[in-house]
Amino acid sequence: MSRQDSRKGRAPVLALLLALAPMASTAWAAEHEVQILKYTFTPGELTIKPGDTVTWLNVEKRVSHSVLFIATGEESERFFPGEQWSRTFDQAGRFDYRCGPHPEMKGAVIVAP
């Protein structure tokens, strides 16, 4: 095989690698869980990487909760026992939150590169 022929064979491989690149970045994303029980977020502070997803799971017996991000005012819908809510964090930073109906319940997600 000539030098020119071997370069032609690389083009499809390079195209495939470039096509898979977006999937590779999300393949490393992790999922984390925060449980809500006895009016407490557990863990109360969670450190994750950009692209990771956090799921809040309500394991109370009778009480609904929400997740309200203090800096932006973004709030989930209230979710009842056995229900959950998820959010993906794409940017680094500290995201302090509290429960909408129960402001004494506080937590933080720290997104570190």
N, CA, C and O of each residue as an XYZ file, in Angstrom:
452
protein
N       0.849     -1.168      0.000
C       0.000      0.000      0.000
C       0.895      1.231      0.000
O       1.860      1.315      0.759
N       0.563      2.168     -0.850
C       1.367      3.383     -0.931
C       1.032      4.305      0.229
O       0.030      4.116      0.919
N       1.889      5.311      0.439
C       1.683      6.289      1.509
C       0.341      7.019      1.313
O      -0.373      7.277      2.281
N       0.012      7.342      0.082
C      -1.228      8.043     -0.212
C      -2.439      7.164      0.119
O      -3.437      7.670      0.633
N      -2.370      5.859     -0.165
C      -3.472      4.949      0.122
C      -3.715      4.846      1.624
O      -4.870      4.781      2.046
N      -2.667      4.830      2.441
C      -2.855      4.685      3.881
C      -3.521      5.939      4.463
O      -4.277      5.830      5.428
N      -3.260      7.115      3.905
C      -3.907      8.341      4.389
C      -5.394      8.326      4.067
O      -6.202      8.810      4.860
N      -5.767      7.775      2.912
C      -7.177      7.699      2.541
C      -7.942      6.824      3.533
O      -9.101      7.110      3.831
N      -7.334      5.793      4.037
C      -7.976      4.892      4.991
C      -8.221      5.542      6.340
O      -9.086      5.088      7.089
N      -7.491      6.581      6.668
C      -7.643      7.250      7.961
C      -8.874      8.159      7.997
O      -9.435      8.390      9.068
N      -9.293      8.668      6.865
C     -10.396      9.632      6.841
C     -11.678      9.078      7.464
O     -12.285      9.762      8.288
N     -12.115      7.865      7.103
C     -13.348      7.359      7.736
C     -13.193      7.172      9.244
O     -14.143      7.414      9.989
N     -12.031      6.753      9.704
C     -11.800      6.557     11.134
C     -11.854      7.901     11.843
O     -12.471      8.014     12.902
N     -11.225      8.908     11.284
C     -11.247     10.244     11.878
C     -12.669     10.792     11.910
O     -13.073     11.403     12.899
N     -13.422     10.584     10.854
C     -14.806     11.058     10.810
C     -15.640     10.368     11.891
O     -16.474     11.008     12.530
N     -15.424      9.087     12.096
C     -16.143      8.351     13.129
C     -15.792      8.878     14.513
O     -16.679      9.073     15.343
N     -14.510      9.112     14.772
C     -14.094      9.643     16.072
C     -14.689     11.017     16.330
O     -15.118     11.303     17.448
N     -14.723     11.863     15.326
C     -15.317     13.188     15.487
C     -16.814     13.096     15.728
O     -17.368     13.879     16.499
N     -17.469     12.151     15.080
C     -18.909     11.979     15.269
C     -19.232     11.488     16.677
O     -20.268     11.844     17.238
N     -18.354     10.675     17.245
C     -18.584     10.130     18.580
C     -18.139     11.077     19.694
O     -18.477     10.839     20.854
N     -17.409     12.122     19.393
C     -16.873     13.028     20.417
C     -17.944     13.599     21.327
O     -17.735     13.607     22.540
N     -19.092     14.085     20.823
C     -20.116     14.592     21.749
C     -20.625     13.526     22.706
O     -20.912     13.826     23.865
N     -20.741     12.290     22.243
C     -21.190     11.216     23.121
C     -20.149     10.915     24.177
O     -20.504     10.572     25.305
N     -18.875     11.034     23.845
C     -17.824     10.732     24.803
C     -17.865     11.698     25.973
O     -17.621     11.297     27.110
N     -18.171     12.968     25.715
C     -18.201     13.929     26.810
C     -19.355     13.650     27.758
O     -19.217     13.868     28.962
N     -20.500     13.171     27.253
C     -21.609     12.869     28.141
C     -21.463     11.484     28.766
O     -22.094     11.198     29.783
N     -20.653     10.639     28.181
C     -20.467      9.308     28.748
C     -19.801      9.374     30.111
O     -19.944      8.447     30.908
N     -19.094     10.420     30.391
C     -18.404     10.542     31.670
C     -19.253     11.233     32.723
O     -18.858     11.289     33.888
N     -20.394     11.752     32.346
C     -21.270     12.419     33.306
C     -21.785     11.387     34.314
O     -22.052     10.236     33.971
N     -21.914     11.829     35.551
C     -22.377     10.944     36.621
C     -23.741     11.408     37.112
O     -24.156     12.543     36.874
N     -24.416     10.516     37.791
C     -25.699     10.839     38.404
C     -25.536     10.727     39.907
O     -24.898      9.803     40.410
N     -26.125     11.686     40.623
C     -26.024     11.735     42.076
C     -27.431     11.833     42.649
O     -28.347     12.320     41.985
N     -27.599     11.368     43.883
C     -28.905     11.403     44.513
C     -28.845     12.148     45.838
O     -27.915     11.968     46.624
N     -29.840     12.979     46.072
C     -30.031     13.640     47.350
C     -31.383     13.163     47.868
O     -32.407     13.339     47.208
N     -31.380     12.567     49.040
C     -32.633     12.114     49.629
C     -33.216     13.198     50.521
O     -32.491     13.952     51.171
N     -34.529     13.256     50.536
C     -35.236     14.199     51.401
C     -36.005     13.363     52.421
O     -36.929     12.626     52.076
N     -35.600     13.497     53.688
C     -36.225     12.732     54.763
C     -36.133     13.530     56.044
O     -35.088     14.101     56.353
N     -37.220     13.571     56.790
C     -37.281     14.292     58.068
C     -36.884     15.751     57.894
O     -36.136     16.308     58.697
N     -37.398     16.358     56.830
C     -37.152     17.776     56.533
C     -35.658     18.097     56.403
O     -35.198     19.155     56.835
N     -34.913     17.169     55.803
C     -33.468     17.343     55.626
C     -33.053     16.838     54.251
O     -33.519     15.792     53.798
N     -32.166     17.592     53.584
C     -31.527     17.131     52.350
C     -30.275     16.350     52.736
O     -29.426     16.863     53.464
N     -30.155     15.106     52.252
C     -28.989     14.282     52.576
C     -28.385     13.717     51.303
O     -29.057     12.955     50.608
N     -27.116     14.063     50.957
C     -26.228     14.941     51.719
C     -26.651     16.406     51.591
O     -27.279     16.811     50.612
N     -26.291     17.174     52.597
C     -26.627     18.595     52.605
C     -25.778     19.395     51.642
O     -26.212     20.429     51.134
N     -24.576     18.925     51.391
C     -23.671     19.573     50.435
C     -23.086     18.485     49.556
O     -22.603     17.467     50.050
N     -23.131     18.704     48.262
C     -22.710     17.695     47.298
C     -21.771     18.329     46.284
O     -22.107     19.352     45.687
N     -20.603     17.738     46.082
C     -19.650     18.233     45.088
C     -19.682     17.302     43.880
O     -19.541     16.085     44.004
N     -19.871     17.910     42.706
C     -19.981     17.144     41.466
C     -19.126     17.800     40.385
O     -18.480     18.819     40.628
N     -19.128     17.214     39.200
C     -18.397     17.758     38.055
C     -19.397     18.341     37.046
O     -20.562     17.943     37.031
N     -18.944     19.287     36.200
C     -19.833     19.817     35.164
C     -20.382     18.681     34.288
O     -19.653     17.761     33.918
N     -21.655     18.763     33.971
C     -22.309     17.733     33.169
C     -23.010     16.674     34.004
O     -23.792     15.886     33.472
N     -22.740     16.645     35.318
C     -23.388     15.664     36.184
C     -24.829     16.061     36.466
O     -25.200     17.231     36.370
N     -25.624     15.071     36.814
C     -27.031     15.275     37.137
C     -27.272     14.926     38.598
O     -26.760     13.929     39.108
N     -28.055     15.760     39.257
C     -28.465     15.498     40.639
C     -29.961     15.227     40.635
O     -30.738     15.965     40.029
N     -30.353     14.157     41.320
C     -31.761     13.814     41.470
C     -32.116     13.894     42.945
O     -31.485     13.261     43.791
N     -33.142     14.686     43.233
C     -33.662     14.788     44.595
C     -34.824     13.822     44.705
O     -35.755     13.863     43.900
N     -34.770     12.948     45.704
C     -35.776     11.912     45.886
C     -36.487     12.142     47.215
O     -35.854     12.164     48.270
N     -37.795     12.312     47.157
C     -38.587     12.531     48.363
C     -38.924     11.181     48.984
O     -39.709     10.414     48.425
N     -38.330     10.890     50.141
C     -38.600      9.624     50.835
C     -39.390      9.861     52.130
O     -39.429      9.001     53.010
N     -40.010     11.027     52.230
C     -40.896     11.315     53.362
C     -42.121     10.404     53.289
O     -42.355      9.742     52.278
N     -42.904     10.377     54.380
C     -44.126      9.580     54.381
C     -45.329     10.361     53.872
O     -46.199      9.791     53.214
N     -45.394     11.694     54.175
C     -46.597     12.433     53.826
C     -46.361     13.832     53.280
O     -47.328     14.482     52.883
N     -45.159     14.324     53.236
C     -44.900     15.744     52.969
C     -44.322     15.962     51.573
O     -43.460     15.207     51.123
N     -44.812     17.013     50.885
C     -44.242     17.374     49.584
C     -43.164     18.434     49.783
O     -43.180     19.187     50.758
N     -42.232     18.474     48.841
C     -41.108     19.409     48.892
C     -40.843     19.944     47.492
O     -41.398     19.455     46.507
N     -39.984     20.958     47.422
C     -39.474     21.445     46.139
C     -38.016     21.803     46.336
O     -37.507     21.800     47.457
N     -37.351     22.111     45.237
C     -35.960     22.573     45.268
C     -35.960     23.962     44.658
O     -36.302     24.140     43.488
N     -35.571     24.953     45.466
C     -35.569     26.351     45.053
C     -34.139     26.874     45.109
O     -33.535     26.931     46.180
N     -33.595     27.260     43.942
C     -32.234     27.795     43.900
C     -32.278     29.269     44.298
O     -32.947     30.084     43.663
N     -31.557     29.584     45.353
C     -31.643     30.896     45.984
C     -31.210     32.018     45.047
O     -31.894     33.039     44.976
N     -30.114     31.869     44.334
C     -29.561     32.952     43.507
C     -30.446     33.294     42.308
O     -30.549     34.459     41.926
N     -31.079     32.293     41.719
C     -31.833     32.529     40.476
C     -33.346     32.507     40.655
O     -34.078     33.019     39.808
N     -33.818     31.921     41.745
C     -35.252     31.779     41.942
C     -35.849     30.598     41.186
O     -37.055     30.364     41.268
N     -35.024     29.850     40.451
C     -35.502     28.659     39.743
C     -36.014     27.661     40.779
O     -35.330     27.359     41.757
N     -37.228     27.153     40.553
C     -37.809     26.209     41.510
C     -38.444     25.038     40.781
O     -39.091     25.201     39.746
N     -38.246     23.860     41.343
C     -38.916     22.676     40.811
C     -40.395     22.742     41.195
O     -40.802     23.550     42.031
N     -41.166     21.896     40.581
C     -42.530     21.713     41.056
C     -42.451     20.952     42.372
O     -41.457     20.278     42.646
N     -43.480     21.056     43.172
C     -43.501     20.277     44.412
C     -43.610     18.806     44.047
O     -44.370     18.427     43.156
N     -42.841     17.984     44.750
C     -42.931     16.564     44.494
C     -43.212     15.823     45.798
O     -42.695     16.168     46.861
N     -44.031     14.815     45.681
C     -44.601     14.110     46.815
C     -43.781     12.862     47.141
O     -42.897     12.484     46.373
N     -44.071     12.219     48.283
C     -43.331     11.001     48.643
C     -43.296      9.996     47.494
O     -44.309      9.699     46.861
N     -42.100      9.490     47.255
C     -41.888      8.533     46.167
C     -41.583      9.182     44.835
O     -41.208      8.495     43.884
N     -41.739     10.507     44.747
C     -41.438     11.216     43.505
C     -40.044     11.823     43.575
O     -39.430     11.903     44.639
N     -39.562     12.250     42.411
C     -38.218     12.821     42.330
C     -38.174     13.933     41.310
O     -39.074     14.093     40.487
N     -37.082     14.709     41.389
C     -36.843     15.789     40.437
C     -35.342     15.842     40.168
O     -34.542     15.690     41.091
N     -34.955     16.058     38.912
C     -33.545     16.056     38.521
C     -33.161     17.335     37.809
O     -33.983     17.986     37.163
N     -31.882     17.679     37.946
C     -31.321     18.837     37.235
C     -29.883     18.524     36.870
O     -29.139     17.981     37.686
N     -29.484     18.863     35.649
C     -28.106     18.700     35.193
C     -27.390     20.032     35.364
O     -27.932     21.086     35.029
N     -26.175     19.978     35.885
C     -25.367     21.172     36.136
C     -24.229     21.211     35.131
O     -23.312     20.392     35.193
N     -24.284     22.167     34.200
C     -23.283     22.246     33.137
C     -22.135     23.195     33.450
O     -21.065     23.087     32.852
N     -22.344     24.124     34.378
C     -21.311     25.120     34.655
C     -20.809     25.014     36.085
O     -21.549     24.652     36.999
N     -19.533     25.340     36.258
C     -18.934     25.317     37.593
C     -19.532     26.418     38.450
O     -19.966     27.449     37.936
N     -19.554     26.198     39.747
C     -20.047     27.200     40.682
C     -20.672     26.552     41.896
O     -20.716     25.328     42.018
N     -21.148     27.383     42.778
C     -21.852     26.917     43.970
C     -23.324     27.275     43.798
O     -23.664     28.420     43.503
N     -24.186     26.290     43.985
C     -25.612     26.459     43.797
C     -26.319     26.144     45.123
O     -26.618     24.989     45.425
N     -26.574     27.193     45.899
C     -27.274     27.036     47.163
C     -28.762     26.910     46.879
O     -29.297     27.599     46.011
N     -29.425     26.031     47.611
C     -30.857     25.832     47.414
C     -31.537     25.612     48.761
O     -30.894     25.378     49.784
N     -32.844     25.697     48.716
C     -33.660     25.406     49.878
C     -34.973     24.809     49.390
O     -35.260     24.812     48.193
N     -35.751     24.308     50.306
C     -37.072     23.809     49.971
C     -38.009     25.005     49.891
O     -38.017     25.839     50.796
N     -38.795     25.105     48.831
C     -39.721     26.221     48.675
C     -40.687     26.366     49.836
O     -40.751     27.438     50.439
N     -41.449     25.317     50.176
C     -42.405     25.457     51.263
C     -41.792     25.364     52.664
O     -42.455     25.699     53.645
N     -40.546     24.917     52.771
C     -39.898     24.755     54.080
C     -38.514     25.414     54.030
O     -37.512     24.718     53.863
N     -38.443     26.751     54.171
C     -37.187     27.479     53.980
C     -36.068     27.111     54.944
O     -34.909     27.447     54.701
N     -36.396     26.432     56.026
C     -35.349     25.996     56.957
C     -34.534     24.828     56.399
O     -33.449     24.533     56.900
N     -35.048     24.170     55.373
C     -34.332     23.072     54.726
C     -33.382     23.666     53.691
O     -33.826     24.308     52.739
N     -32.079     23.456     53.871
C     -31.090     24.049     52.961
C     -30.079     23.022     52.498
O     -29.801     22.035     53.180
N     -29.533     23.285     51.312
C     -28.503     22.427     50.752
C     -27.679     23.194     49.736
O     -27.969     24.352     49.435
N     -26.657     22.549     49.213
C     -25.798     23.187     48.198
C     -25.232     22.123     47.269
O     -24.873     21.024     47.691
N     -25.166     22.483     46.002
C     -24.466     21.680     45.004
C     -23.274     22.505     44.574
O     -23.424     23.652     44.154
N     -22.070     21.916     44.681
C     -20.840     22.584     44.273
C     -20.347     21.880     43.015
O     -20.040     20.688     43.045
N     -20.272     22.610     41.923
C     -19.830     22.051     40.650
C     -18.393     22.510     40.430
O     -18.132     23.686     40.174
N     -17.462     21.553     40.535
C     -16.035     21.858     40.427
C     -15.453     21.144     39.222
O     -15.696     19.953     39.026
N     -14.673     21.875     38.401
C     -14.074     21.240     37.218
C     -13.083     20.153     37.579
O     -12.499     19.530     36.692
